[in-house]
Amino acid sequence: MTSTEPIVLVTDKKYYGLGEPVVISGRSSKHVVALDLEVLQTGASSGKETKNAFKMTGQISLKGDDTFEFKISSPTMTLGDYRVTVSKEFGKSVAYFNIVEDPTAYSETENKNFVSTEQATYDIGDKLVIVGHVIPKTRSSYEAIPVYVTISTENGKPLTFIGQGKTAGKPSTDPQIKSYSFSAVPDMAGNYKIDATVTKSVFLPGNYVITATYDGKETSTMFAVIDSLDIGNKKLIAKTDKSVYGLGEIVKLDGSITTGQSSVQIVLTKPGGKTVSGGSKVENNRFSWTWQIPQKELDLITDPNYRGRGRLFLGHTRFQ
């Protein structure tokens, strides 16, 4: 458990079922009697603002070698997203986990390299969150291997921005074109996270490809950028609040249109081909529409593409 961080923290896995204990472990760079612990629910399964969120605080005792292990278990922990923080005055470390209906639906992603974004579509000004996982490896010197992340257009052109060079160790006024790239050191479990901002000076509306390289292996994912305030763009723009939903959750579709019409027609096409029709009024060039996913698996059993995993992936569901 070698690291230069003041405190190292990992969970034994990423996804858990209801009632399943969450095991956290790690190490402190300084010997203290105990570290401060906080477990906070940051999101509910419905995708709405969390009410009566679970919160637990306490302390974790260190072992003689300055490592620790703690089991989190509570009957009041519900489906949703959670953040664990272990801290002391000299530093802190944060880890994330999710409680879902069917953890086996996600287990296939825990033992391979992948990269993804928290949203499928981002608006100008949004925070771009890149998350990923790798199978951890170390060099012979036990030095951590970083993940290198680059962003390019869907046509393969690397994303660039105008930066400033250096002259004799001092900033230069000469502009230089630099690639829009990042690097991150994965934690001991292989997870990593990168935060960036979708700025208008770098991103134009369109589709982009994220490529993550680790130990010579590449993985990639795509995301889209829109500019909802661009009145010169006459195209209809719409996006859902997220891309993965659970049974009974509400899908929220928001959009903008600048053609001057007073309403829009919305058609949702299910994986099996059946459609759900609806509509929305347009106010101040914006509209909103919601649809509730069936509460029970029985309601979806007639869908030949449904596999009983308790989650709906909107990548297989089309709006028009």
Sine and cosine of phi, psi and omega as CSV:
sin_phi,cos_phi,sin_psi,cos_psi,sin_omega,cos_omega
0.00,0.00,0.89,0.46,-0.07,-1.00
-1.00,-0.06,0.76,-0.65,0.01,-1.00
-0.28,-0.96,0.45,-0.89,0.05,-1.00
-1.00,-0.03,-0.06,1.00,0.00,-1.00
-0.96,0.29,0.54,-0.84,0.02,-1.00
-0.86,0.50,-0.64,0.77,0.02,-1.00
-0.69,-0.72,0.73,-0.68,0.06,-1.00
-0.93,-0.37,0.72,-0.69,-0.05,-1.00
-0.65,-0.76,0.74,-0.67,0.07,-1.00
-0.64,-0.77,0.38,-0.92,0.17,-0.99
-0.97,-0.24,0.40,-0.92,-0.05,-1.00
-0.95,0.33,-0.33,0.94,0.14,-0.99
-0.31,-0.95,0.00,-1.00,-0.11,-0.99
-0.99,-0.12,-0.62,0.79,-0.10,-0.99
-0.88,-0.47,0.68,-0.73,-0.03,-1.00
-0.75,-0.66,0.43,-0.90,0.11,-0.99
-1.00,-0.03,0.23,-0.97,0.03,-1.00
-0.86,0.51,0.74,-0.67,0.02,-1.00
0.99,0.12,-0.10,0.99,-0.02,-1.00
-0.99,0.12,0.76,-0.65,-0.01,-1.00
-0.93,0.38,0.61,-0.80,0.05,-1.00
-0.98,-0.22,0.86,-0.51,-0.03,-1.00
-0.98,-0.22,0.87,-0.50,0.07,-1.00
-0.94,-0.35,0.48,-0.88,0.02,-1.00
-0.48,-0.88,0.23,-0.97,0.00,-1.00
0.14,-0.99,-0.36,-0.93,-0.08,-1.00
-0.48,-0.88,0.51,-0.86,0.09,-1.00
-0.93,-0.37,0.64,-0.77,0.02,-1.00
-0.98,0.20,-0.25,0.97,0.03,-1.00
-0.84,-0.55,0.57,-0.82,0.00,-1.00
-0.99,0.10,0.89,-0.45,0.08,-1.00
-0.73,-0.69,0.24,-0.97,-0.01,-1.00
-0.92,0.39,-0.69,0.73,-0.04,-1.00
-0.42,-0.91,0.37,-0.93,0.08,-1.00
-0.94,-0.33,0.47,-0.88,0.02,-1.00
-0.99,0.15,0.66,-0.75,-0.05,-1.00
-0.84,-0.54,0.69,-0.73,0.14,-0.99
-0.67,-0.74,0.78,-0.63,0.09,-1.00
-0.88,-0.47,0.85,-0.53,-0.09,-1.00
-0.74,-0.68,0.73,-0.68,0.10,-1.00
-0.98,0.18,0.85,-0.52,-0.08,-1.00
-0.97,-0.22,-0.19,0.98,-0.01,-1.00
-0.34,-0.94,0.54,-0.84,0.03,-1.00
-0.99,-0.16,0.33,-0.94,-0.05,-1.00
-0.91,0.42,-0.40,0.92,-0.02,-1.00
-0.97,0.26,-0.20,0.98,-0.03,-1.00
0.99,0.12,-0.05,1.00,0.01,-1.00
-1.00,0.03,0.09,-1.00,0.04,-1.00
-0.89,0.46,0.72,-0.69,-0.07,-1.00
-0.95,0.31,0.81,-0.59,0.09,-1.00
-0.93,-0.38,0.59,-0.81,-0.06,-1.00
0.80,0.60,0.72,0.69,-0.06,-1.00
-0.90,0.44,0.59,-0.81,0.03,-1.00
-0.93,0.36,0.70,-0.71,0.08,-1.00
-0.57,-0.82,0.72,-0.69,0.03,-1.00
-0.68,-0.73,0.72,-0.70,0.07,-1.00
-0.80,-0.60,0.42,-0.91,0.00,-1.00
0.06,-1.00,-0.35,-0.94,0.01,-1.00
-0.72,-0.69,0.49,-0.87,0.02,-1.00
-0.88,-0.47,0.83,-0.55,0.02,-1.00
-0.98,0.21,0.59,-0.81,0.04,-1.00
-1.00,-0.02,0.52,-0.85,0.10,-0.99
-0.99,0.13,0.04,-1.00,-0.04,-1.00
-0.89,0.46,-0.46,0.89,0.01,-1.00
-1.00,-0.08,0.26,0.96,0.04,-1.00
0.94,0.35,0.31,0.95,0.12,-0.99
-0.99,-0.14,0.22,-0.98,0.02,-1.00
-0.53,-0.85,0.35,-0.94,0.10,-1.00
-0.52,-0.86,0.68,-0.74,-0.06,-1.00
-0.55,-0.83,0.63,-0.78,-0.01,-1.00
-0.95,-0.31,0.85,-0.53,0.01,-1.00
-0.99,-0.16,0.85,-0.53,0.00,-1.00
-0.46,-0.89,0.79,-0.61,0.01,-1.00
-0.41,-0.91,0.71,-0.71,0.02,-1.00
-0.93,0.38,-0.23,0.97,-0.02,-1.00
-1.00,-0.02,0.00,1.00,0.04,-1.00
-0.98,0.20,0.85,-0.53,-0.06,-1.00
-0.95,-0.31,0.03,-1.00,0.04,-1.00
-0.87,0.50,0.68,-0.73,0.03,-1.00
0.45,-0.90,-0.20,-0.98,-0.03,-1.00
-0.97,-0.24,0.61,-0.79,-0.07,-1.00
-0.72,-0.69,0.49,-0.87,0.07,-1.00
-0.82,-0.57,0.73,-0.68,0.05,-1.00
-0.93,-0.38,0.77,-0.63,0.03,-1.00
-0.83,-0.56,0.82,-0.58,0.10,-0.99
-0.90,-0.43,0.81,-0.58,-0.15,-0.99
-0.56,-0.83,0.24,-0.97,0.18,-0.98
-0.38,-0.92,0.09,-1.00,-0.10,-1.00
-0.89,0.46,-0.35,0.94,-0.04,-1.00
-1.00,-0.04,-0.03,1.00,0.03,-1.00
0.31,-0.95,0.08,-1.00,0.05,-1.00
-0.47,-0.88,0.30,-0.96,0.05,-1.00
-0.63,-0.78,0.58,-0.81,-0.07,-1.00
-0.81,-0.58,0.64,-0.77,0.09,-1.00
-0.72,-0.70,0.37,-0.93,-0.04,-1.00
-0.80,-0.60,0.53,-0.85,0.12,-0.99
-0.51,-0.86,0.24,-0.97,-0.03,-1.00
-0.78,-0.62,0.62,-0.79,0.15,-0.99
-0.96,-0.29,0.87,-0.49,-0.10,-1.00
-0.79,-0.62,0.22,-0.98,-0.01,-1.00
-0.93,0.37,-0.63,0.77,-0.07,-1.00
-0.72,-0.69,1.00,0.00,-0.01,-1.00
-0.88,0.48,-0.44,0.90,-0.03,-1.00
-0.91,0.41,-0.37,0.93,0.02,-1.00
-0.93,0.36,-0.29,0.96,-0.04,-1.00
-0.93,-0.37,-0.15,0.99,-0.12,-0.99
-0.88,0.47,-0.47,0.89,-0.04,-1.00
-0.91,0.41,-0.36,0.93,-0.01,-1.00
-1.00,0.04,-0.15,0.99,-0.11,-0.99
-0.99,0.14,-0.27,0.96,-0.07,-1.00
-0.89,-0.46,0.48,0.88,0.05,-1.00
-0.49,-0.87,0.25,-0.97,0.03,-1.00
-0.98,0.19,0.70,-0.72,0.11,-0.99
-0.40,-0.92,0.34,-0.94,0.10,-1.00
-0.68,-0.73,0.57,-0.82,-0.04,-1.00
-0.44,-0.90,0.07,-1.00,0.10,-0.99
-0.85,-0.53,0.42,-0.91,-0.02,-1.00
-0.94,0.34,-0.39,0.92,0.05,-1.00
-0.76,-0.65,0.42,-0.91,0.05,-1.00
-0.99,0.11,-0.46,0.89,-0.04,-1.00
-0.72,-0.69,0.69,-0.73,0.02,-1.00
-0.83,-0.56,0.59,-0.81,0.09,-1.00
-1.00,-0.08,0.40,-0.92,0.07,-1.00
-0.83,0.55,0.77,-0.64,-0.03,-1.00
0.99,-0.14,-0.26,0.97,0.01,-1.00
-0.94,0.33,0.36,-0.93,0.13,-0.99
-1.00,0.07,0.85,-0.52,0.04,-1.00
-1.00,0.06,0.87,-0.49,-0.01,-1.00
-0.93,-0.38,0.89,-0.45,0.01,-1.00
-0.97,-0.26,0.82,-0.57,0.03,-1.00
-0.83,-0.55,0.48,-0.88,-0.01,-1.00
-0.30,-0.95,0.10,-1.00,0.01,-1.00
-0.59,-0.81,0.62,-0.79,0.08,-1.00
-0.73,-0.68,0.36,-0.93,0.15,-0.99
-0.99,0.15,0.95,-0.31,-0.16,-0.99
-0.86,0.51,0.67,-0.74,0.08,-1.00
-0.66,-0.75,0.37,-0.93,0.05,-1.00
-0.75,-0.66,0.47,-0.88,0.09,-1.00
-0.97,0.24,0.12,-0.99,-0.03,-1.00
-0.87,0.49,-0.43,0.90,-0.01,-1.00
-1.00,0.03,0.12,0.99,-0.04,-1.00
0.91,0.42,0.31,0.95,0.06,-1.00
-0.97,0.23,0.67,-0.74,-0.02,-1.00
-0.92,0.39,0.63,-0.78,0.03,-1.00
-1.00,-0.08,0.84,-0.54,-0.02,-1.00
-0.99,0.15,0.34,-0.94,0.14,-0.99
-0.99,-0.14,0.78,-0.62,0.03,-1.00
-0.97,-0.24,0.79,-0.61,-0.09,-1.00
-0.86,-0.51,0.77,-0.63,0.06,-1.00
-0.82,-0.57,0.42,-0.91,0.03,-1.00
-0.83,-0.55,0.72,-0.69,0.01,-1.00
-0.69,-0.72,0.24,-0.97,0.08,-1.00
-0.95,0.30,0.21,-0.98,-0.02,-1.00
-0.92,0.40,-0.24,0.97,0.05,-1.00
-1.00,0.00,0.03,1.00,0.06,-1.00
1.00,-0.04,0.08,1.00,0.01,-1.00
-0.99,0.14,0.84,-0.54,-0.02,-1.00
-0.87,0.50,0.63,-0.78,0.03,-1.00
-0.98,0.21,0.73,-0.68,-0.04,-1.00
-0.75,-0.67,0.25,-0.97,0.10,-1.00
-0.56,-0.83,0.30,-0.96,-0.02,-1.00
-1.00,-0.02,0.89,-0.45,0.02,-1.00
-0.90,-0.43,-0.11,-0.99,0.00,-1.00
-0.93,-0.37,0.66,-0.75,0.03,-1.00
-1.00,0.05,-0.12,-0.99,0.01,-1.00
-0.78,-0.63,0.61,-0.79,0.05,-1.00
-0.79,-0.61,0.87,-0.49,0.01,-1.00
0.79,0.62,0.68,0.73,0.06,-1.00
0.98,0.19,0.05,1.00,0.00,-1.00
-0.89,-0.46,0.46,-0.89,0.04,-1.00
-0.85,0.53,0.60,-0.80,0.00,-1.00
-0.92,-0.38,0.48,-0.88,0.05,-1.00
-1.00,0.09,-0.07,1.00,0.01,-1.00
-0.97,0.23,0.89,-0.46,0.01,-1.00
-0.94,0.34,0.59,-0.81,0.05,-1.00
-0.75,-0.67,0.62,-0.79,0.04,-1.00
-1.00,0.10,0.85,-0.52,-0.03,-1.00
-0.86,-0.50,0.48,-0.88,0.02,-1.00
-0.98,0.21,0.56,-0.83,0.01,-1.00
-1.00,0.04,1.00,-0.05,-0.10,-0.99
-0.65,-0.76,0.31,-0.95,-0.04,-1.00
-0.63,-0.78,0.21,-0.98,0.15,-0.99
-0.60,-0.80,0.48,-0.88,-0.01,-1.00
-0.51,-0.86,0.57,-0.82,0.07,-1.00
-0.99,-0.14,0.89,-0.46,-0.01,-1.00
-0.92,0.39,0.47,-0.89,0.06,-1.00
-0.96,0.27,-0.05,-1.00,-0.09,-1.00
-0.90,0.44,-0.41,0.91,0.02,-1.00
-1.00,0.07,-0.15,0.99,0.02,-1.00
0.99,-0.14,0.09,1.00,-0.02,-1.00
-1.00,0.01,0.54,-0.84,0.08,-1.00
-0.56,-0.83,0.33,-0.94,-0.04,-1.00
-0.53,-0.85,0.68,-0.73,0.00,-1.00
-0.76,-0.65,0.76,-0.65,0.05,-1.00
-0.95,-0.31,0.71,-0.71,0.06,-1.00
-0.60,-0.80,0.09,-1.00,0.01,-1.00
-0.86,-0.51,0.71,-0.70,0.03,-1.00
-0.99,0.15,1.00,0.02,-0.05,-1.00
-1.00,-0.02,0.53,-0.85,-0.03,-1.00
-0.92,0.39,-0.44,0.90,-0.02,-1.00
-0.96,0.29,-0.30,0.95,-0.04,-1.00
-0.93,-0.37,-0.67,0.74,-0.10,-1.00
-0.97,-0.24,0.74,-0.67,0.18,-0.98
-0.97,-0.25,0.40,-0.92,0.06,-1.00
-0.84,0.55,0.73,-0.69,-0.02,-1.00
0.41,-0.91,-0.15,-0.99,-0.01,-1.00
-0.97,-0.22,0.60,-0.80,-0.04,-1.00
-0.75,-0.67,0.43,-0.90,-0.01,-1.00
-0.90,-0.44,0.79,-0.61,0.11,-0.99
-0.98,-0.18,0.79,-0.61,0.04,-1.00
-0.88,-0.48,0.83,-0.55,0.02,-1.00
-0.94,-0.35,0.77,-0.63,-0.01,-1.00
-0.88,-0.47,0.80,-0.60,0.01,-1.00
-0.62,-0.79,0.85,-0.53,0.03,-1.00
0.80,0.60,0.64,0.77,0.05,-1.00
0.99,0.12,-0.05,1.00,-0.01,-1.00
-0.96,-0.30,0.65,-0.76,-0.03,-1.00
-0.93,-0.38,0.62,-0.78,0.17,-0.99
-0.72,-0.69,0.42,-0.91,-0.06,-1.00
-0.56,-0.83,0.30,-0.95,0.08,-1.00
-0.46,-0.89,0.24,-0.97,-0.01,-1.00
-0.86,-0.52,0.46,-0.89,0.14,-0.99
-0.54,-0.84,0.27,-0.96,-0.04,-1.00
-0.89,-0.46,0.49,-0.87,0.06,-1.00
-0.85,-0.53,0.72,-0.69,0.07,-1.00
-0.83,-0.56,0.29,-0.96,0.11,-0.99
-0.79,-0.61,1.00,-0.04,-0.10,-1.00
-0.93,0.37,-0.28,0.96,-0.02,-1.00
-0.99,-0.14,0.06,1.00,0.00,-1.00
-0.99,0.16,0.99,-0.12,-0.06,-1.00
-0.95,0.30,-0.23,0.97,0.04,-1.00
-0.98,0.20,-0.24,0.97,0.02,-1.00
-1.00,-0.03,0.94,-0.33,-0.09,-1.00
-1.00,0.06,-0.01,1.00,-0.02,-1.00
-0.97,0.26,0.47,-0.88,0.09,-1.00
-0.96,0.28,0.75,-0.66,0.02,-1.00
-0.86,-0.52,0.76,-0.65,0.01,-1.00
-0.53,-0.85,0.53,-0.85,0.05,-1.00
-0.45,-0.89,0.47,-0.88,0.07,-1.00
-1.00,0.01,0.33,-0.95,-0.05,-1.00
-0.94,0.34,-0.37,0.93,0.11,-0.99
-0.33,-0.94,0.00,-1.00,-0.08,-1.00
-0.92,-0.38,-0.22,0.97,0.00,-1.00
-0.80,-0.59,0.78,-0.63,-0.06,-1.00
-0.76,-0.65,0.39,-0.92,0.08,-1.00
-0.98,-0.20,0.19,-0.98,0.03,-1.00
-0.85,0.53,0.70,-0.71,0.04,-1.00
0.99,0.12,-0.10,0.99,-0.01,-1.00
-0.97,0.25,0.32,-0.95,-0.01,-1.00
-0.97,-0.24,0.82,-0.57,0.06,-1.00
-1.00,0.05,0.82,-0.57,0.01,-1.00
-0.93,-0.36,0.83,-0.55,0.01,-1.00
-0.93,-0.36,0.84,-0.54,0.06,-1.00
-0.88,-0.48,0.53,-0.85,-0.01,-1.00
-0.36,-0.93,0.08,-1.00,0.05,-1.00
-0.64,-0.77,0.50,-0.87,0.01,-1.00
-0.49,-0.87,0.67,-0.74,-0.11,-0.99
-0.87,-0.49,0.42,0.91,0.00,-1.00
-1.00,0.06,-0.14,0.99,0.03,-1.00
1.00,-0.03,-0.04,1.00,-0.01,-1.00
-0.96,0.28,0.41,-0.91,-0.11,-0.99
-1.00,-0.05,-0.20,0.98,-0.01,-1.00
-0.43,-0.90,0.29,-0.96,0.07,-1.00
-0.76,-0.65,0.51,-0.86,0.09,-1.00
-0.98,-0.19,0.70,-0.71,-0.05,-1.00
-0.84,-0.55,0.75,-0.66,0.04,-1.00
-0.81,-0.58,0.84,-0.53,0.05,-1.00
-0.98,-0.20,0.83,-0.56,0.02,-1.00
-0.97,-0.25,0.87,-0.49,0.00,-1.00
-0.97,0.23,0.29,-0.96,0.00,-1.00
-0.83,0.56,-0.53,0.85,-0.01,-1.00
-0.99,0.15,-0.07,1.00,0.04,-1.00
0.96,-0.26,-0.29,0.96,0.03,-1.00
-0.94,0.35,0.46,-0.89,-0.06,-1.00
-0.85,-0.52,0.42,-0.91,0.12,-0.99
-0.82,-0.57,0.85,-0.53,-0.05,-1.00
-0.98,-0.20,0.54,-0.84,0.03,-1.00
-0.32,-0.95,-0.13,-0.99,0.00,-1.00
-0.30,-0.95,0.18,-0.98,-0.02,-1.00
-0.46,-0.89,0.57,-0.82,0.11,-0.99
-0.97,0.25,0.50,-0.86,0.05,-1.00
-0.97,-0.23,0.86,-0.50,0.03,-1.00
-0.81,-0.58,0.83,-0.56,-0.05,-1.00
0.82,0.57,0.65,0.76,0.04,-1.00
0.93,0.38,0.25,0.97,0.00,-1.00
-0.79,-0.61,0.45,-0.89,0.04,-1.00
-0.58,-0.82,0.30,-0.95,-0.01,-1.00
-0.54,-0.84,0.56,-0.83,-0.03,-1.00
-0.50,-0.87,0.61,-0.79,0.01,-1.00
-0.80,-0.60,0.43,-0.90,0.06,-1.00
-0.54,-0.84,0.75,-0.66,-0.02,-1.00
-1.00,-0.07,0.78,-0.63,0.06,-1.00
-0.94,0.33,0.62,-0.78,0.01,-1.00
-0.77,0.64,0.59,-0.80,-0.07,-1.00
-0.96,0.29,-0.52,0.86,-0.12,-0.99
-0.87,-0.49,0.49,-0.87,0.06,-1.00
-0.88,0.47,-0.45,0.89,-0.02,-1.00
-0.88,0.48,-0.52,0.86,-0.01,-1.00
-0.95,0.31,-0.33,0.94,-0.02,-1.00
-0.97,-0.24,-0.05,1.00,-0.16,-0.99
-0.91,0.41,-0.36,0.93,0.03,-1.00
-0.98,0.20,-0.14,0.99,0.00,-1.00
-0.99,0.11,0.91,-0.41,-0.05,-1.00
-0.90,0.43,-0.31,0.95,0.00,-1.00
-1.00,-0.06,-0.07,1.00,-0.01,-1.00
-0.99,0.14,0.70,-0.71,-0.09,-1.00
-0.90,-0.45,0.19,0.98,0.09,-1.00
0.95,0.31,0.46,0.89,-0.02,-1.00
-1.00,0.02,-0.05,1.00,0.08,-1.00
0.98,0.21,0.18,0.98,0.01,-1.00
-0.66,-0.75,0.56,-0.83,0.01,-1.00
-0.93,-0.36,0.82,-0.57,0.01,-1.00
-0.98,-0.17,0.90,-0.43,-0.06,-1.00
-0.94,0.33,-0.06,1.00,0.14,-0.99
-0.91,0.42,-0.33,0.94,0.02,-1.00
-0.95,-0.31,0.18,0.98,-0.01,-1.00
-0.82,-0.57,0.75,-0.66,-0.14,-0.99
-0.90,-0.43,0.69,-0.72,0.16,-0.99
-0.97,-0.24,0.55,-0.83,0.09,-1.00
-0.54,-0.84,0.00,0.00,0.00,0.00
